Amino acid sequence: MSSSPESLRFAACLRLSLDTLRLECPEAYQRVCDCLAPLTVALSLDGDPVTLAFHPGLIRVIPPGGPAAGRNGGRAGAPPDVQASTSRSTIIDLLEARSTIEDAILSDAILLRGRVEDLARFYDALLYYVCGAVRCPSFPAILAGYRTPGRRRGTRRMGHRLTVRPIDHHTHAERLSPDGQVP
């Protein structure tokens, strides 16, 4: 299957968002890993696939056409544990709060496939991802870049350069509770 520029952009944005979460809110990143290791998740955005392989403390983004990854260390040929399919417009609706994750799932704007236990773990991990993302100072720039359709690679706009910097966790002592609230 050939990959569209949009799916490559989605894979790059997803990788950047996960790297940012790891640097700026490592507790949330670790909780996502803890929820989903050793599963694989196949995401499909408008029909173009991206696979995430979860390991203790590490998430690998496998772009379209990349090596296959399965449960237990990336066993080639194994089906993904969770499959999630959606569209760019659904993601934009979620980002702009025109829809909730629950509404998108119930209306089939997000299609999920997998064992019930794995889907519950995926949902929990998604909540940890979102709770961490809102605490990351770099996420607004990542989201703005994803919202902007048709930006060409290599095009730089003044004031839109993104720099991911680790934060000093001794001065930013926010912690996530299981319900996603800051204690």
N, C-alpha and C positions, 0 to 999 in steps of 0.2 A: 504494500500500500504506500503510495506516495504521500508525503506530509505537506500540508499547506503551510505557508508562512505564518498564518494565524496560530496553528498548533505549535510551531516552533517558538513563536512569541509567548504562547501560554506556558510552554515548558520552561523557557528562560525566566519568565515572571514567577512561576511557581518555585523554581530553584532559588531565585533571589529572595523570595519571601521566606522560604525555609531557612536560608543562610542568615537572613536578618533576624528571624525569630531565635535562632541558635545563639547569635551574638548579643541581642538586645533583651531577650527574655528567655534565658536558658532553662529556667524551671518549666515554662510552658513547653518548650521544645522537648525536654526530657519526658514530660508527661505524655506528649504525643507519641514519642518512641515507646514508652512503657505500655501504652494502650495497644499499640499495633504490632510490636515485634513478636514473632518473626513473620508477619503477614506481608503479602503484596497486595497493592491496590491498583487496579487498572482504571484510569480516568479516561473518559472520552469527551472531548470538547468538539461539538459539531462533527462528530464522526472520526476525528483524529485522535489517536491514542497517546497517552503518556502513562508510564508505569512508575509507581513508587514502591521501593523495597525497604521495609522497616527492619532495623537491627537495634540491639540495645545501644542507645546513645547516638544512633546514626540513621538518617533517612537518605536513600539514594534515589535521585530522579533519573529515570531511564527514558531518554527522549525517543520520539518515534524512530523506528529503525534501529534502536540500540539493542544490546544483548538482552535476551530474555532473562527474567528473574522470577523465581518461584519461592515458595515457602522453604524455610530451613536453609538459608545460605544461598539462595538464588539458583535452585535446581532448574536447569533448562527444561523447557517443555511443560512445566507444571502450570496449570491454570491459575489465574489470580484468585486470591481468597475473597476479595471484594471487587465488584465492578460498579462504577458510578458513571453515568452518562448524563450530560447536560449540554446547554448551549451557552455561547458567549452572552446572549441577551439575558439569560437567566442569571448568570454571574453578575452582570451589571445591575439587574434588578435587586439582587441580594446586597450588593455593595452600596446601592443607593437607597436601601431600606424600603423598596416598593414591594418586597416579598420577604417572608421568613423562610428559613430552611425547612421548617415543618410544612408550610404551605406549598413550597416548591416540590417537596417529596409527595405530598398528598395529591397534588394536581398533575403528577407525572412530569413536571418540568425537570426534575432530577429523578432518573431511574436508577434503582439500586438492585444489585443481585449478589447473593452470598448467603452463607449460613447465618441464622438469626444472631448467634453469639458474635460472629465477626462483624455483622452490621451494627450491633450495639456498641462494640469496641470502636468502630469507625466513627459513629455518631459522637461518642464521648471524646475521641481524639479531635474531631472537628470543632467541638466546643472549646477544648483546651487551646487549639490553634487560634480561634477567634478571640478568646479571652487574652491570650498572649499578644496577638497582633495589635489590639487596641492600646497596649502598653508600650509598643515600639515606636519611637519617634520617627523612624524612617518609613513606616508603612504608608503614610499619606502620599508620599512621592511615588512609591511602588504602585499604589492603586490609581493615582492620577495617570501614570504611564500606561497602565492596562486599560483604563477607560478611554484613552485617546485613540480612536481608530486610525489606521493607515499611517502611523508614524514609521518612517523608513529607518532602517538600521543605519547608524553612522550619522544621523541627523541630530545635532545638538542645538538645543535652544538655551539661550542665556537664562540663568536662574533655575534650570530644571536638572542640573547635574545631581546625581544621587551619590552620597557618600555614606557607607555603612560604618559606624564607629561603635566599638564596644562601650558599654556604659559601666560606670563604677558602681558595682552592686552594694558597696558599703554605704553609699549615700542614697541609692535608689533601692530601698529595702522592701519594695512591694513583693508580696508573696501571693500565690494563688491558692485559694481554698478549693476543696472538691466541687463546690457549687459555682466556681468561677468568680467569686467575690473577693475583693481585697480585704483581708481582716483588719 
